[in-house]
Amino acid sequence: MKRITIAFLSILIAVTAFSQPKMSINERLKMIDQKICKPLSLNNERSEKVKSYFKEFFIEVDKLSANGNRPERKKVEIIAQNRDKKIQQLLTEEEYKKYLKLEPETRPKE
């Protein structure tokens, strides 16, 4: 009986440790501010626009995964491309190059 209890507790701890709670949109936007806007030294107006583009992106991706399944990669890529086109129009060429290096840091770890 002790072994069963220990095994059950071990599994419970492992599952709890590996399950990641989903970040809220506001938490994700704070991360975007820290990992993209600040390193690019964007002024408040451009920072808010970048965050609004990411907010639109997060809402669309969340809609795709509303049923609990992982959204199709192709659909997420299309939404991300649309977001990046808007951001590219907002940033200088140098800023956009730096953005492209920073953006992968914002993706969830699998």
N, C-alpha and C positions, 0 to 999 in steps of 0.2 A: 504494500500500500504506500509505503514511503517513497519507493522508486517511481510509482505512478504520479504521485504528487510532485516530486522533484522534476520529473519529465514534463509534466503539464506546466509548471511554473517556468521552466526553462523555455518552453515553446512560447508561452505568453510574453515573456521578457523579450525574446528574439523578435516576435511579431511587432511588439510595441516599439522596439528600438529601430526597426527598419521601416515602419510606416511613417511617412512624412506628412504632417498636416499641410493642407493646401494654404498657401499664402493668400490673404485678401488682396483685392485690387490696390488698396491704399498701401499695403506693405510692399507690394511689387513696385508701385510708383516711387516709394521711398528708395528702393534698391536702384531703380533707374536713375534717380537723382544722384545717388552716391556713385554709381558705376559708370554713368554716361555723362550727365549734365555737368557735374563738378569737374571731372577730368578734362572735359572740353572747354571749361571756363565760360559757359554760356551765360548771357545775361538773363535776368528774370523772365523777360518776355519770350525769348527763344527756348528757355528751359521749360516754361509752361506749355509751349507748343509741342515740344518733343514729348513731354509727359502726356499730353492729350492724345497724341498719335499712338503712344503705347497703351493708353487706357482703352482706346477704340480696339486695338489689337487684342488686348486681354479679354475684353467683353466678347468679341467675336469668337475667340478660341474657347472661352468658357461655354459659349452657346453650343459649340461643336461637341464638347465633352459633357454636356448636361446629363446625358443618359448614363454617365459613369464610365463609359468606355474612352479609351485614348482616341483623340481625333486623328483623322487621316493625315499623314505627314504632308501629302500633296496640297491639301486644303490649307493647312497651317502655313506652308511655304508661300502660297499665293497671297494670303492675308499679310504675311511678313513682307513680301515684296512690295505690296501696296503701301504699307507703312514706311518702308525704306525709301520709296520714291518721294513721298511727302517730306521725309527728313532730309533727303538729298537736296531738295529745292530750298530748304531752310538754311542749310550749312554751307560753308565755303568748301572748296575742293579739299583743302588740307584737313579741315574738321571732319569731313565725311570719310576720308581715308582712315582717320583715327577712330571714328565711330565704328567703322567696319571691323576694326580690331577689338574694340571694347564690347560690342554687342553680343558676341558669343558668351561672354562672362555672365550675361543676364539670363541665359537659358537654364531651365531646370536640369539638374543632374539626373541621369537615368540609372 
